[in-house]
Amino acid sequence: MTDRLERMLNLTATLLDTRRPLTLEELAERLEPAYPAEKVARRRSFERDKETLRDLGVPISVEMVDELGGEAGYRIHPEDYYLPDLGLGDEERAALHVAVTAVRLEGGAAQAGLRKLGGIEGAAAPPVAQLEVTPALADCFDAVAKRRTLEFDYRGEARVLEPYGVVHRFGHWYVVGRDRVRDAPRSFRVDRIEGKPSAGAVRAFEPPPDVDPAAFLRADPLSYGDEAPIDALVLVDATRAAWVVDDLGADAAVEGRDGGAVVVQLRVVNREAFRTWVLGLLEHAEVLAPPELRTDIVAWLEAVSGGAT
């Protein structure tokens, strides 16, 4: 396995560095670790490496090496592989800096991405929310993008899912789609997936047209945590009222206020997740009840403002 990974890295570098398409024989002469000497085994190993790289998003081009089209060659066009310069200005990079520091992701991927886009510009913002990154999250995003089925164990049961989307809701990531075992729509909290999911073939299914992954979670609010549920009342101003009602469902709106504001009621199971949701609305939301939830939000905001640099 180590030899194959090294060979695929060398294959990628070789195909990027060439100015003309290279035949399999030419690649076999240049690459280390080497492909098998026997032609059929060599072709089989190369095709497996090529398909693996393509599945990872590496754009390997197949081109004829002569006008007669008698033999195929391979290369990677740099313009297809590398991220082009986005031409971001100082103010745009500063805005991105505020965004990635206000909403924190585990690890340093966001800051590393800023450096690749031209460097960190401007001042950081106090954090208003933090998103968890769980081990299976990358597998879920990849499966959605490539329409792969996912097989995994969840609460001790084997599941086979056609994933339609990944949704962040109430402090947790959920992968949603059609459960083939139950032939029904289902949502699964990603951090509760047991072990590493197994992905199927690319383009193994087709999502329904106009599918809304967020809708899979609206009917199951009690699945967002494990604490005793408590009903919360939140006042949302007119600038965010329509968005919040659309997100929670029309039944969540319990009172209209002057100017288009609305009071929504939602059942809170995970208090930390509730805080993240409220803070995501910034100054456009106010917790009205119960008192303990309001106190928790105020205390957290005071701690953040006191510790901000």
Order of alpha helices (4+ residues) and beta strands (2+ residues): alpha-alpha-alpha-beta-beta-alpha-alpha-beta-alpha-beta-alpha-beta-beta-beta-beta-beta-alpha-beta-alpha-beta-beta-alpha-beta-alpha
